[in-house]
Amino acid sequence: MIYLDSAATTLEKPKTVPAAAAWAMTHMASPGRGGHPASALAADAMYRCRELAAELFGVSDPERVILTSNATHGLNIAIHSLAGPGATVLISGYEHNAVTRPLRARTDIKVKVAAGPLFDSDGVYEAFRRELTTDVSLVICNHVSNVFGFVQPVERIAALCKERHVPLIVDASQSAGVLPVDMERWGAAFVAMPGHKGLYGPQGTGLLLCGADTKPVLFGGTGSLSRRQEMPAFLPDRLEAGTQNVCGAAGLLAGMRFIKEKGISRIHAHEVRLARRMMDRLSTVSGVTVYRGSDQSGLFSVTVDGMDCEDVGAALARRGVAVRAGLHCSPLAHRTAGTEESGTVRFSLSAFNTAPQIDRAAEIFRQIVSNRGQAR
């Protein structure tokens, strides 16, 4: 199989990741739930995971790195912490349902959209500058669109938020491990990221970097201050109720060690080089629209005249090429870019893809499109 769906999950992992998770399952108990060596091993692994994440993503205190079950979990905590009753929240035009659905569930807040043009960083920044009026009390923006790979001008938006004293939540789901992410340099209130994408960790893992005061969304045991019925006031315990995913954290630690050793800039350059190689090839196929721009990561989308995107994705799968087709849990991004009715076929790269794979996948795609009537 040629796997080109890493924006959903990096299926191909460093060998150290499953090995670390498996070892943890039989050697580590639960941190804070015992004074024995198995519990101490787990506590050490959890702390080392926080410590490396803090080093990679600009957090001075590792205890402000919260281990979550995914980016959605972290975003819900961040939104719950900052969007009080009556708040006006400004979001980009490329947000995932992990942002829009928690906001939609809140009937006591107002949501505004800064909908800048696709692959137009200046246009996006101007949209935020225009819409960031005095009534806005929170800004949320993803670093990279999960549909188009559009790298949004987060640093400039962060500076604007700082200037106007409005907290910023950054969704780094498609940038963590691929682009520089620095919570404290940005001055972000929160940065959320999954473990199972660019960090090469297991599914069911994630990180929330906390630069602001927090409110828990889950209540229960923490292994600390057990006599009290209130959640502890300190991090990470305040946001980590219940038994943690120790095996996942051990795997995530191994994944982050891989990206540190490999180098984030090298991974990004590799992915972008292969994405451009494939975009160049697909652009020559009649009836294919490739959505590309200068501010783009190693993922991109296409549409095919006269073919449903789901049919294209299914035809590719039958020929051994794994992609994602549809709306990608981001109808707002499609609405902003004008692809809401059609959806797109998305190709997303990882550190493990190769040029021969790209060339083979492009040729298979060309054959499918050239024989449209037989794609089913």
Sine and cosine of phi, psi and omega as CSV:
sin_phi,cos_phi,sin_psi,cos_psi,sin_omega,cos_omega
0.00,0.00,0.68,-0.73,0.14,-0.99
-0.99,-0.11,0.94,-0.34,-0.13,-0.99
-1.00,-0.07,0.93,-0.38,-0.02,-1.00
-0.80,-0.60,0.71,0.71,-0.01,-1.00
-0.74,-0.67,0.63,0.78,-0.06,-1.00
-0.96,0.28,-0.25,0.97,0.09,-1.00
-0.93,0.37,-0.36,0.93,0.09,-1.00
-1.00,0.02,-0.79,0.61,0.03,-1.00
-0.37,-0.93,0.74,-0.67,0.11,-0.99
-0.98,0.21,0.99,-0.14,-0.04,-1.00
-0.93,0.36,-0.64,0.77,0.02,-1.00
-0.99,0.11,0.91,-0.42,-0.06,-1.00
-0.92,-0.38,0.37,-0.93,0.24,-0.97
-0.85,0.52,0.59,-0.81,-0.03,-1.00
-0.86,0.51,-0.42,0.91,-0.02,-1.00
-0.93,0.37,-0.38,0.92,-0.07,-1.00
-0.94,0.35,-0.85,0.53,0.04,-1.00
-0.90,0.44,-0.51,0.86,0.02,-1.00
-0.90,0.43,-0.69,0.73,0.00,-1.00
-0.92,0.40,-0.67,0.74,0.00,-1.00
-0.90,0.43,-0.66,0.75,0.00,-1.00
-0.92,0.40,-0.66,0.75,0.02,-1.00
-0.88,0.47,-0.65,0.76,-0.01,-1.00
-0.89,0.45,-0.57,0.82,-0.06,-1.00
-0.89,0.46,-0.49,0.87,-0.04,-1.00
-0.94,-0.33,-0.01,1.00,-0.03,-1.00
-0.80,-0.59,-0.27,0.96,-0.07,-1.00
-0.90,-0.44,0.70,-0.72,0.10,-0.99
-0.99,-0.10,-0.65,-0.76,-0.02,-1.00
-0.94,-0.34,0.73,-0.68,0.01,-1.00
-0.91,0.41,0.65,-0.76,0.05,-1.00
0.97,0.24,0.09,1.00,-0.04,-1.00
-0.90,-0.43,0.43,0.90,0.03,-1.00
0.20,-0.98,0.39,-0.92,0.02,-1.00
-0.99,-0.17,0.20,0.98,-0.07,-1.00
-1.00,0.01,0.25,-0.97,-0.08,-1.00
-0.85,0.52,-0.59,0.81,-0.02,-1.00
-0.90,0.43,-0.60,0.80,0.06,-1.00
-0.95,0.31,-0.63,0.78,0.02,-1.00
-0.90,0.43,-0.62,0.78,0.06,-1.00
-0.86,0.50,-0.68,0.73,0.01,-1.00
-0.90,0.43,-0.70,0.71,0.01,-1.00
-0.88,0.48,-0.64,0.77,0.01,-1.00
-0.91,0.41,-0.68,0.73,0.00,-1.00
-0.90,0.44,-0.66,0.75,0.01,-1.00
-0.89,0.45,-0.68,0.73,-0.02,-1.00
-0.93,0.38,-0.66,0.75,0.02,-1.00
-0.89,0.45,-0.54,0.84,0.07,-1.00
-0.90,0.43,-0.72,0.69,0.04,-1.00
-0.89,0.46,-0.67,0.74,-0.07,-1.00
-0.89,0.46,-0.70,0.71,0.00,-1.00
-0.94,0.34,-0.63,0.78,0.05,-1.00
-0.88,0.47,-0.66,0.75,0.02,-1.00
-0.88,0.48,-0.65,0.76,0.02,-1.00
-0.91,0.42,-0.68,0.73,-0.07,-1.00
-0.96,0.29,-0.54,0.84,-0.22,-0.98
-0.86,-0.50,0.38,0.93,0.18,-0.98
0.94,0.33,0.79,0.61,0.05,-1.00
-0.81,-0.59,0.86,-0.51,-0.09,-1.00
-0.96,0.29,-0.48,0.88,-0.04,-1.00
-0.91,-0.42,0.92,-0.38,-0.02,-1.00
-0.84,0.54,-0.43,0.90,-0.02,-1.00
-0.96,0.29,-0.12,0.99,0.11,-0.99
-1.00,-0.04,0.15,0.99,0.13,-0.99
-0.99,-0.16,0.91,-0.41,-0.05,-1.00
-0.99,-0.17,0.72,-0.69,0.06,-1.00
-1.00,0.02,0.86,-0.50,-0.06,-1.00
-0.89,-0.46,0.02,-1.00,0.02,-1.00
-1.00,0.04,-0.26,0.96,0.03,-1.00
0.01,-1.00,0.02,-1.00,0.03,-1.00
-0.92,0.38,-0.57,0.82,0.01,-1.00
-0.85,0.52,-0.69,0.72,0.05,-1.00
-0.84,0.55,-0.76,0.65,0.00,-1.00
-0.89,0.45,-0.66,0.75,0.00,-1.00
-0.91,0.42,-0.61,0.79,0.05,-1.00
-0.89,0.45,-0.66,0.75,0.06,-1.00
-0.88,0.47,-0.72,0.69,-0.05,-1.00
-0.89,0.46,-0.71,0.70,-0.01,-1.00
-0.91,0.42,-0.69,0.72,0.01,-1.00
-0.88,0.47,-0.56,0.83,-0.04,-1.00
-0.95,0.31,-0.55,0.84,-0.17,-0.98
-0.93,-0.37,-0.40,0.92,-0.06,-1.00
-1.00,-0.09,1.00,0.01,0.02,-1.00
-0.98,0.19,0.14,-0.99,0.03,-1.00
-0.82,0.57,0.72,-0.70,0.01,-1.00
1.00,0.10,0.04,1.00,-0.04,-1.00
-0.93,0.37,0.51,-0.86,0.20,-0.98
-0.94,-0.35,0.85,-0.52,-0.09,-1.00
-0.93,-0.37,0.78,-0.63,0.03,-1.00
-0.97,-0.25,0.81,-0.59,-0.01,-1.00
-0.82,-0.57,0.28,-0.96,0.06,-1.00
-0.98,0.21,0.18,-0.98,0.03,-1.00
-0.99,0.14,0.14,0.99,-0.09,-1.00
-0.82,-0.57,0.43,0.90,-0.08,-1.00
-0.98,0.20,0.53,-0.85,0.03,-1.00
-0.99,0.16,0.32,-0.95,0.08,-1.00
-0.87,0.49,-0.33,0.95,0.07,-1.00
-0.89,0.45,-0.35,0.94,0.09,-1.00
-0.98,-0.19,-0.74,0.67,-0.14,-0.99
-0.94,0.33,-0.57,0.82,-0.01,-1.00
-0.95,0.33,-0.69,0.72,0.10,-1.00
-0.86,0.51,-0.57,0.82,0.04,-1.00
-0.94,0.34,-0.66,0.75,0.00,-1.00
-0.89,0.46,-0.53,0.85,-0.01,-1.00
-0.94,0.35,-0.30,0.95,-0.01,-1.00
-1.00,-0.06,0.97,-0.22,-0.02,-1.00
-0.98,0.20,-0.11,0.99,-0.07,-1.00
-0.98,-0.19,0.20,0.98,0.02,-1.00
-0.78,-0.63,0.26,-0.96,0.04,-1.00
-0.91,-0.41,0.63,-0.78,0.00,-1.00
-0.88,-0.48,0.76,-0.64,0.11,-0.99
-0.90,-0.43,0.48,-0.88,-0.04,-1.00
-0.87,-0.49,0.80,-0.60,0.12,-0.99
-1.00,-0.09,1.00,0.02,-0.16,-0.99
-1.00,-0.09,1.00,0.08,0.05,-1.00
-0.99,0.10,0.34,-0.94,-0.02,-1.00
-0.91,0.42,0.48,-0.88,0.02,-1.00
-0.89,0.46,0.71,-0.70,0.02,-1.00
0.87,0.50,0.49,0.87,0.04,-1.00
-0.81,-0.58,1.00,0.05,-0.06,-1.00
-0.87,0.49,-0.66,0.75,0.02,-1.00
-0.90,0.44,-0.64,0.77,0.01,-1.00
-0.90,0.43,-0.64,0.77,0.04,-1.00
-0.91,0.41,-0.71,0.70,0.01,-1.00
-0.86,0.50,-0.69,0.73,0.00,-1.00
-0.89,0.45,-0.60,0.80,0.04,-1.00
-0.89,0.45,-0.66,0.75,0.05,-1.00
-0.93,0.38,-0.66,0.75,0.00,-1.00
-0.88,0.47,-0.63,0.78,-0.02,-1.00
-0.95,0.31,-0.66,0.75,-0.11,-0.99
-1.00,0.04,-0.21,0.98,-0.02,-1.00
-0.99,0.14,0.95,0.31,-0.03,-1.00
-1.00,0.05,0.07,-1.00,-0.12,-0.99
-0.91,0.40,-0.31,0.95,0.00,-1.00
-0.99,0.15,-0.24,0.97,-0.04,-1.00
-0.97,0.23,0.78,-0.63,-0.02,-1.00
-0.90,-0.43,-0.06,1.00,0.00,-1.00
-0.37,-0.93,0.66,-0.75,0.08,-1.00
-0.86,-0.50,0.68,-0.73,0.07,-1.00
-0.78,-0.63,0.74,-0.67,-0.03,-1.00
-0.52,-0.86,0.71,-0.71,0.13,-0.99
-0.99,0.10,0.46,-0.89,-0.03,-1.00
-0.97,0.24,-0.65,0.76,-0.01,-1.00
-0.68,-0.73,0.75,-0.66,0.06,-1.00
-0.92,0.40,0.76,-0.65,0.00,-1.00
-0.97,0.24,-0.15,0.99,0.02,-1.00
-1.00,-0.08,-0.71,0.70,-0.18,-0.98
-0.91,-0.40,-0.14,0.99,-0.07,-1.00
0.95,0.30,0.22,0.97,-0.01,-1.00
-0.93,0.38,0.88,-0.48,0.03,-1.00
-1.00,0.09,0.94,-0.33,-0.05,-1.00
-0.98,0.18,0.43,-0.90,-0.09,-1.00
-0.98,0.20,0.92,0.40,-0.10,-0.99
-0.88,0.48,-0.64,0.77,-0.02,-1.00
-0.88,0.47,-0.68,0.73,0.01,-1.00
-0.93,0.36,-0.62,0.78,0.04,-1.00
-0.91,0.41,-0.64,0.77,0.03,-1.00
-0.89,0.46,-0.67,0.75,0.03,-1.00
-0.90,0.44,-0.63,0.78,0.04,-1.00
-0.90,0.44,-0.69,0.73,0.02,-1.00
-0.89,0.45,-0.65,0.76,0.01,-1.00
-0.90,0.44,-0.68,0.73,0.00,-1.00
-0.88,0.47,-0.58,0.82,-0.05,-1.00
-0.98,-0.19,0.13,0.99,0.10,-1.00
0.85,0.52,0.71,0.70,0.04,-1.00
-0.87,-0.49,0.79,-0.62,-0.02,-1.00
-0.92,0.39,0.50,-0.86,-0.05,-1.00
-0.83,-0.56,0.74,-0.67,0.17,-0.99
-0.95,-0.32,0.78,-0.62,0.02,-1.00
-0.93,-0.36,0.79,-0.62,0.13,-0.99
-1.00,-0.06,0.96,-0.29,-0.05,-1.00
-0.98,-0.20,0.51,0.86,-0.08,-1.00
-0.87,0.50,-0.57,0.82,-0.04,-1.00
-0.97,-0.26,0.07,1.00,-0.03,-1.00
-0.89,-0.46,-0.46,0.89,-0.03,-1.00
-0.88,0.47,0.83,-0.56,-0.04,-1.00
1.00,-0.03,-0.12,0.99,-0.05,-1.00
-0.84,-0.54,-0.61,0.79,0.02,-1.00
-0.81,-0.58,0.38,-0.92,0.07,-1.00
-0.88,0.48,0.77,-0.63,0.07,-1.00
-0.81,-0.59,0.82,-0.57,-0.07,-1.00
-0.62,-0.79,0.99,-0.11,-0.10,-1.00
-0.86,0.51,-0.74,0.67,-0.11,-0.99
-0.96,0.27,-0.57,0.82,0.07,-1.00
-0.92,0.40,-0.62,0.78,0.06,-1.00
-0.94,0.34,-0.47,0.88,-0.12,-0.99
0.96,0.26,0.44,0.90,-0.03,-1.00
-0.96,0.28,0.54,-0.84,0.08,-1.00
-0.96,0.29,-0.67,0.75,0.04,-1.00
-0.55,-0.84,0.53,-0.85,0.19,-0.98
-0.76,-0.66,0.82,-0.57,-0.01,-1.00
-0.93,-0.36,0.58,-0.82,0.01,-1.00
-0.44,-0.90,0.50,-0.87,0.08,-1.00
-1.00,0.05,0.33,-0.94,0.08,-1.00
-1.00,0.00,-0.37,0.93,-0.21,-0.98
-1.00,-0.05,0.13,0.99,0.03,-1.00
-0.94,-0.33,-0.95,-0.32,-0.09,-1.00
-0.93,0.36,-0.15,0.99,0.06,-1.00
-1.00,-0.07,-0.08,1.00,0.11,-0.99
0.89,0.46,0.41,0.91,0.05,-1.00
-1.00,0.01,-0.01,-1.00,0.02,-1.00
-0.96,0.29,0.37,-0.93,0.17,-0.99
-0.88,0.47,0.45,-0.89,-0.02,-1.00
0.99,0.11,0.31,0.95,0.06,-1.00
-0.79,-0.61,0.44,-0.90,0.04,-1.00
-0.17,-0.99,0.10,-0.99,-0.01,-1.00
-0.70,-0.71,0.62,-0.78,0.17,-0.99
-0.84,-0.55,0.89,-0.46,0.05,-1.00
-1.00,-0.01,0.81,-0.58,-0.15,-0.99
-0.94,-0.35,0.90,-0.43,0.09,-1.00
-0.92,-0.38,0.11,0.99,-0.04,-1.00
-0.66,-0.75,0.17,-0.99,0.06,-1.00
-0.90,0.43,0.50,-0.87,-0.14,-0.99
-0.82,-0.57,0.39,-0.92,0.14,-0.99
-0.81,-0.59,0.80,-0.60,0.00,-1.00
-0.94,0.35,0.50,-0.87,0.12,-0.99
-0.94,-0.34,-0.17,0.99,0.02,-1.00
-0.77,-0.63,0.70,-0.72,-0.08,-1.00
-0.84,-0.55,0.61,-0.79,0.02,-1.00
0.33,-0.94,-0.38,-0.92,-0.07,-1.00
-0.95,0.32,0.60,-0.80,0.03,-1.00
-0.79,-0.61,-0.14,0.99,-0.11,-0.99
0.99,0.16,0.06,1.00,0.00,-1.00
-0.73,-0.69,0.49,-0.87,0.03,-1.00
0.73,0.68,0.74,0.67,-0.15,-0.99
-0.92,0.40,-0.37,0.93,0.03,-1.00
-0.94,0.33,-0.45,0.89,-0.07,-1.00
-0.99,0.12,0.54,-0.84,0.03,-1.00
-0.99,-0.11,-0.07,1.00,0.11,-0.99
-1.00,-0.10,0.45,-0.89,0.09,-1.00
-0.91,0.42,0.56,-0.83,0.05,-1.00
-0.84,0.55,0.52,-0.85,-0.01,-1.00
-0.99,0.16,-0.27,0.96,-0.12,-0.99
-0.99,-0.15,0.40,-0.91,0.08,-1.00
-1.00,-0.06,0.48,-0.88,0.07,1.00
-1.00,0.06,-0.14,0.99,-0.13,-0.99
-0.83,0.56,-0.58,0.81,-0.07,-1.00
-0.84,0.55,-0.53,0.85,-0.09,-1.00
-0.93,-0.38,0.15,0.99,-0.07,-1.00
-0.81,-0.59,0.87,0.50,0.04,-1.00
-0.96,0.28,0.58,-0.82,0.07,-1.00
1.00,0.07,0.10,-1.00,-0.03,-1.00
-0.94,0.35,0.78,-0.63,-0.04,-1.00
-0.99,0.12,0.35,-0.94,0.04,-1.00
-0.99,0.14,0.98,0.18,-0.08,-1.00
-0.90,0.43,-0.67,0.75,0.01,-1.00
-0.89,0.46,-0.66,0.75,0.05,-1.00
-0.90,0.44,-0.65,0.76,0.01,-1.00
-0.90,0.43,-0.62,0.78,0.03,-1.00
-0.90,0.43,-0.66,0.75,0.06,-1.00
-0.92,0.39,-0.64,0.77,0.03,-1.00
-0.90,0.44,-0.65,0.76,0.06,-1.00
-0.85,0.52,-0.69,0.73,0.04,-1.00
-0.90,0.44,-0.63,0.78,0.03,-1.00
-0.90,0.43,-0.67,0.75,0.01,-1.00
-0.93,0.36,-0.55,0.83,0.08,-1.00
-0.90,0.45,-0.60,0.80,0.04,-1.00
-0.88,0.47,-0.73,0.69,-0.04,-1.00
-0.94,0.33,-0.51,0.86,0.07,-1.00
-0.92,0.40,-0.69,0.72,0.00,-1.00
-0.93,0.37,-0.67,0.74,-0.03,-1.00
-0.95,0.32,-0.62,0.78,-0.01,-1.00
0.99,-0.15,0.87,-0.49,-0.04,-1.00
-0.85,0.52,-0.67,0.74,-0.03,-1.00
-0.91,0.41,-0.60,0.80,0.03,-1.00
-0.93,0.37,-0.64,0.76,0.04,-1.00
-0.89,0.46,-0.71,0.71,0.00,-1.00
-0.88,0.48,-0.73,0.68,-0.02,-1.00
-0.88,0.48,-0.65,0.76,0.02,-1.00
-0.89,0.47,-0.74,0.67,-0.03,-1.00
-0.90,0.43,-0.69,0.72,-0.02,-1.00
-0.91,0.42,-0.66,0.75,0.01,-1.00
-0.86,0.51,-0.70,0.71,0.00,-1.00
-0.94,0.33,-0.61,0.79,0.03,-1.00
-0.89,0.46,-0.69,0.73,0.02,-1.00
-0.91,0.41,-0.59,0.80,0.05,-1.00
-0.86,0.51,-0.71,0.71,-0.02,-1.00
-0.96,0.29,-0.64,0.77,0.04,-1.00
-0.86,0.51,-0.65,0.76,0.03,-1.00
-0.86,0.51,-0.67,0.74,-0.02,-1.00
-0.95,0.32,-0.67,0.75,-0.02,-1.00
-0.95,0.32,-0.47,0.88,0.01,-1.00
-0.90,0.44,-0.35,0.94,-0.02,-1.00
-1.00,0.05,-0.10,0.99,-0.03,-1.00
-1.00,0.07,0.81,-0.59,-0.04,-1.00
-0.87,0.49,0.70,-0.71,0.05,-1.00
1.00,0.08,0.03,1.00,-0.02,-1.00
-0.97,-0.24,0.76,-0.65,0.13,-0.99
-0.96,-0.28,0.85,-0.53,0.04,-1.00
-0.97,-0.24,0.82,-0.58,0.00,-1.00
-1.00,-0.02,0.96,-0.28,-0.08,-1.00
-0.63,-0.78,0.41,-0.91,0.02,-1.00
-0.34,-0.94,0.07,-1.00,-0.03,-1.00
-0.96,0.28,-0.53,0.85,0.00,-1.00
-1.00,-0.10,0.98,0.21,-0.13,-0.99
-0.61,-0.79,0.61,-0.79,0.05,-1.00
-1.00,-0.05,-0.34,-0.94,-0.05,-1.00
-1.00,0.03,0.60,0.80,0.14,-0.99
-0.64,-0.77,0.49,-0.87,-0.01,-1.00
-0.40,-0.92,0.25,-0.97,-0.01,-1.00
-0.84,-0.55,0.43,-0.90,0.09,-1.00
-0.67,-0.74,0.34,-0.94,0.21,-0.98
-0.79,-0.62,0.39,-0.92,-0.02,-1.00
-0.81,-0.58,0.84,-0.55,0.04,-1.00
-0.85,0.53,0.76,-0.66,0.09,-1.00
0.98,0.20,0.09,1.00,0.03,-1.00
-0.76,-0.65,0.71,-0.70,0.11,-0.99
-0.94,0.35,0.66,-0.75,-0.06,-1.00
-0.88,0.47,-0.55,0.83,0.02,-1.00
-0.91,0.41,-0.59,0.81,0.05,-1.00
-0.91,0.41,-0.63,0.78,0.04,-1.00
-0.90,0.44,-0.72,0.69,0.00,-1.00
-0.88,0.47,-0.65,0.76,0.01,-1.00
-0.92,0.40,-0.65,0.76,0.02,-1.00
-0.90,0.43,-0.64,0.77,0.07,-1.00
-0.90,0.44,-0.68,0.73,-0.01,-1.00
-0.88,0.48,-0.65,0.76,0.02,-1.00
-0.89,0.45,-0.41,0.91,-0.01,-1.00
-0.98,-0.20,0.22,0.98,0.13,-0.99
1.00,0.04,0.35,0.94,0.04,-1.00
-0.89,-0.46,0.88,-0.48,-0.04,-1.00
-1.00,-0.09,0.88,-0.47,0.07,-1.00
-0.71,-0.70,-0.08,-1.00,0.13,-0.99
-0.83,-0.56,0.65,-0.76,0.01,-1.00
-0.78,-0.63,0.56,-0.83,0.02,-1.00
0.80,-0.60,-0.60,-0.80,-0.02,-1.00
-0.99,-0.17,-0.15,0.99,0.12,-0.99
0.85,0.53,0.55,0.84,0.00,-1.00
0.87,0.49,0.39,0.92,-0.04,-1.00
-0.68,-0.73,0.89,0.46,0.00,-1.00
-0.87,0.49,-0.51,0.86,0.01,-1.00
-0.90,0.44,-0.66,0.75,0.02,-1.00
-0.88,0.47,-0.67,0.74,0.03,-1.00
-0.91,0.41,-0.62,0.78,0.02,-1.00
-0.89,0.45,-0.68,0.74,-0.01,-1.00
-0.90,0.43,-0.63,0.78,-0.07,-1.00
-1.00,0.01,-0.15,0.99,0.01,-1.00
1.00,0.08,0.37,0.93,0.00,-1.00
-0.89,-0.45,0.35,0.94,-0.08,-1.00
-0.90,0.43,-0.59,0.81,-0.03,-1.00
-0.96,0.27,-0.61,0.79,-0.10,-0.99
-1.00,-0.04,-0.50,0.87,-0.23,-0.97
0.93,0.38,-0.10,-0.99,0.00,-1.00
-0.61,-0.80,0.25,-0.97,0.21,-0.98
-0.98,-0.17,0.83,-0.56,-0.09,-1.00
-0.94,-0.34,0.74,-0.68,0.11,-0.99
-0.93,-0.37,0.77,-0.64,-0.01,-1.00
-0.66,-0.75,0.73,-0.68,-0.16,-0.99
-0.99,-0.16,0.26,-0.97,0.11,-0.99
-0.64,-0.76,0.01,-1.00,0.02,-1.00
-0.90,0.43,-0.29,0.96,-0.09,-1.00
-0.99,-0.11,-0.09,1.00,0.04,-1.00
-0.97,0.23,0.41,-0.91,-0.05,-1.00
-0.78,-0.63,0.31,-0.95,0.03,-1.00
-0.88,0.48,-0.69,0.73,0.06,-1.00
-0.86,0.52,-0.61,0.80,0.07,-1.00
-0.88,0.47,-0.70,0.72,-0.01,-1.00
-0.88,0.47,-0.71,0.70,-0.02,-1.00
-0.90,0.44,-0.66,0.75,0.02,-1.00
-0.91,0.41,-0.70,0.71,0.01,-1.00
-0.88,0.47,-0.65,0.76,0.01,-1.00
-0.90,0.44,-0.63,0.78,0.02,-1.00
-0.92,0.38,-0.65,0.76,0.06,-1.00
-0.89,0.46,-0.69,0.72,0.03,-1.00
-0.86,0.51,-0.71,0.70,0.00,-1.00
-0.86,0.51,-0.66,0.75,0.00,-1.00
-0.90,0.43,-0.65,0.76,0.00,-1.00
-0.89,0.45,-0.73,0.68,-0.04,-1.00
-0.93,0.38,-0.58,0.81,0.00,-1.00
-0.94,0.35,-0.37,0.93,0.01,-1.00
-0.88,-0.48,0.81,0.59,-0.14,-0.99
-0.83,0.56,-0.64,0.77,-0.06,-1.00
-0.92,0.39,-0.29,0.96,-0.02,-1.00
-0.97,-0.23,0.06,1.00,-0.11,-0.99
-0.88,0.47,-0.47,0.89,0.00,-1.00
-0.97,0.23,0.00,0.00,0.00,0.00
